Structures are given as C-alpha cells and as structure tokens.
Amino acid sequence: MTIPTPGLYANRDGEYEVLVDGTIWLIGGPSLPAGRDRLRVNTLPGDAAMTAGAMGGAASGGTTPPGRGLDPEQAHNVWNDKNGT
C-alpha cells in the first residue's frame, strides 16, 4: 500500500490531514460527525486532492503570496496598455 504524501487534502465531503507517520484524519467538512474535531480514517477518498495551501501555493489564483504587495521592481509597469509599453 502506498502512503499518501503528508499534507492537507479536500474533496466535496471533507477535509483531511495526512501526517508524516501515515495516519489519515478527517478534520472538517460535512462528513465529520457533529461534536468531533477530528476522526481517524483508514484511507483517503479517491477524489480527495491536495490543497494549494498544503503545496505552498496561493490559496486563490495569481502568483502573489498572501501578505505581500507588488514587487517594487515591477510596480511601475502598466500591463495591457494600448501602446504596448
């Protein structure tokens, strides 16, 4: 059996955390029973995908990391202007 890469996963029914030791926990979503903050499960659902945050990417589209403004080197650039400059 292949152990999934440690990190956070999600699908329509829940949010999952895979720990370094290979244990898999349901940590949120509609599948988590009321009153529980986590539930150990045996496997990840086949449609669960690693979340962008777990992979170190932005939580939404774009390439600017959260909490950072424009790159000062490019802040003066005007994109898609009619003159192409």
C-alpha positions in Angstrom: 0.0 0.0 0.0 1.3 3.5 -0.9 1.1 6.1 1.8 -0.1 9.5 0.5 2.2 12.5 0.7 1.8 14.2 4.1 -0.3 17.4 3.9 -3.9 18.7 3.6 -6.4 17.2 1.2 -10.0 18.0 0.5 -13.0 16.9 -1.5 -16.7 17.8 -1.5 -17.4 15.8 1.6 -14.5 16.6 3.9 -11.1 18.0 4.7 -8.3 15.5 5.5 -4.8 15.7 7.0 -2.2 13.1 6.3 0.6 13.1 8.9 4.2 12.1 8.4 3.6 8.8 10.2 1.0 7.9 7.5 -2.1 8.3 9.6 -5.1 10.0 7.9 -7.5 12.2 9.8 -10.8 13.7 8.8 -10.6 17.3 10.2 -13.6 19.1 8.7 -16.4 19.2 6.3 -19.9 17.6 6.2 -18.6 14.1 6.8 -17.1 15.0 10.2 -19.6 13.9 12.9 -21.1 16.7 15.0 -19.1 17.4 18.1 -15.9 15.9 16.8 -12.9 18.0 15.9 -11.1 15.1 14.0 -11.7 11.5 13.2 -9.1 8.9 12.1 -9.9 7.2 8.8 -8.2 4.3 7.0 -7.9 5.8 3.6 -8.3 9.0 1.6 -11.3 9.1 -0.7 -10.3 8.6 -4.3 -11.4 12.1 -5.2 -9.5 13.9 -2.4 -6.9 16.3 -3.8 -4.0 18.0 -2.0 -5.0 21.7 -1.3 -3.0 24.5 -2.8 -2.1 25.8 0.7 -0.6 22.4 1.6 1.6 22.5 -1.5 2.9 26.0 -0.7 0.9 27.8 -3.4 -1.5 30.7 -3.2 -5.0 30.0 -1.8 -6.5 31.6 -4.8 -5.5 32.4 -8.3 -2.5 34.6 -9.0 1.2 34.4 -8.0 1.5 37.0 -5.3 1.9 35.2 -1.9 -0.6 36.2 0.7 0.5 39.2 2.7 2.8 40.6 0.1 2.2 43.6 -2.1 3.6 44.3 -5.6 7.2 43.6 -6.4 8.8 47.1 -6.2 10.8 46.2 -9.3 7.6 45.8 -11.3 5.2 48.2 -9.5 5.8 50.8 -12.2 4.8 48.5 -15.1 1.5 49.1 -16.7 0.2 45.8 -18.1 -2.0 45.6 -21.2 -1.8 49.2 -22.0 -2.8 50.2 -25.6 0.7 51.4 -26.6 2.4 48.1 -25.6 5.0 49.8 -23.5 
